[in-house]
Amino acid sequence: MDVADKLAAARDALAERDGALVAFSGGVDSSVVAAIAHDALGERAVACTAKSETLPAEELDGARRVAAEIGIRHEVVEFSELDNPDFVANDGERCYHCRTMRLGRMFDRARELGIETVCDGTNASDPGEGHRPGLRAVEELEVFSPLLAHDIVKPEVREIAERYGLSVADKPSMACLSSRIPTGVEVTEERLSRVERGERLLRAWGFRQFRVRDHDGLARIEVGRDELGKALDADFVRAARTHLREAGFDHVTLDLDGYETGSVSPANEAVSVFDAEYPTGD
């Protein structure tokens, strides 16, 4: 099947449902699912974003903007992963605990709205990409993943996003802030806050692919390898050192290997992206 056929099949599958609530981060995967759902179901489709300490404020703003682009109703629910000691412990199953809680809130809101189907942005490339315990939560909760069900891989997701004219068609994958904390180091509000403040600086300087990894007070900045020259600029170095120390880091470093997916995850493998898609962890 070509992309057009896969898109039509996904749209038809959603059109058969009474309604759908899409777990929506504003990344390309969930945005494509939201666009397809809105195309198929109109007002019976709802995009829902879960707000918590692990979601950067800029990502929530972006989700609101993309939902408006699509024209889909947008709901925001709130919860705290930090209420769950299993999540805070940050073992190899952190993303499973996060995704279970996050999707649980989606089902709660769906029931309140009288909607039976909850969808997410898992695509057909995801299952083969490293350590992804969050996908187990998707299976256990019986979330409908139309991209996965119709064999739509990541490059095809971006192609469909372009067909819908979505501004996030080429947006880099983003993971929740807890993915910046090495496995085994507790996730705390202090660590999440200083990571968010650090990454806000990189975003303001125009970096596209970046992470600030929190090694218990040592900030390790990762940027795309094609952006390393920019990160070595003297003005940026001074700004980064000052800003990240003010944010609460004791030391500030730049990783000369550049950005690497899942570099603080178990076995140095990728765990499920927020695409964020749903905030999990790269």
Salt bridges, closest charged atoms under 4 A:
ASP29 OD2 - LYS154 NZ 2.86
ASP39 OD2 - ARG11 NH1 3.48
GLU58 OE2 - ARG200 NE 2.63
GLU58 OE1 - ARG203 NH1 3.60
GLU59 OE1 - LYS171 NZ 2.84
ASP61 OD1 - ARG64 NH1 3.79
GLU69 OE2 - ARG65 NH1 3.10
GLU75 OE2 - ARG73 NH2 2.76
GLU75 OE1 - ARG109 NH1 2.44
GLU81 OE2 - ARG102 NH2 2.46
GLU93 OE1 - ARG136 NH2 2.80
ASP108 OD2 - ARG105 NH1 3.45
ASP108 OD1 - ARG111 NH2 2.58
GLU112 OE1 - ARG109 NE 2.71
ASP120 OD2 - ARG99 NH1 3.60
ASP126 OD1 - ARG132 NH1 3.15
GLU129 OE1 - ARG132 NH2 2.99
GLU140 OE2 - ARG136 NE 3.60
ASP151 OD2 - LYS6 NZ 3.91
GLU156 OE1 - LYS6 NZ 3.02
GLU159 OE2 - ARG163 NH2 3.23
GLU190 OE2 - ARG194 NH1 3.52
GLU196 OE2 - ARG200 NH2 3.26
GLU199 OE2 - ARG180 NE 2.73
ASP214 OD2 - ARG194 NE 2.61
ASP216 OD1 - ARG191 NH2 2.72
GLU222 OE2 - ARG213 NE 3.29
GLU222 OE2 - ARG220 NH1 2.51
ASP235 OD1 - ARG238 NH2 2.36
ASP255 OD2 - ARG220 NH1 2.77
ASP275 OD1 - LYS154 NZ 3.09
ASP282 OD1 - ARG211 NH2 2.47
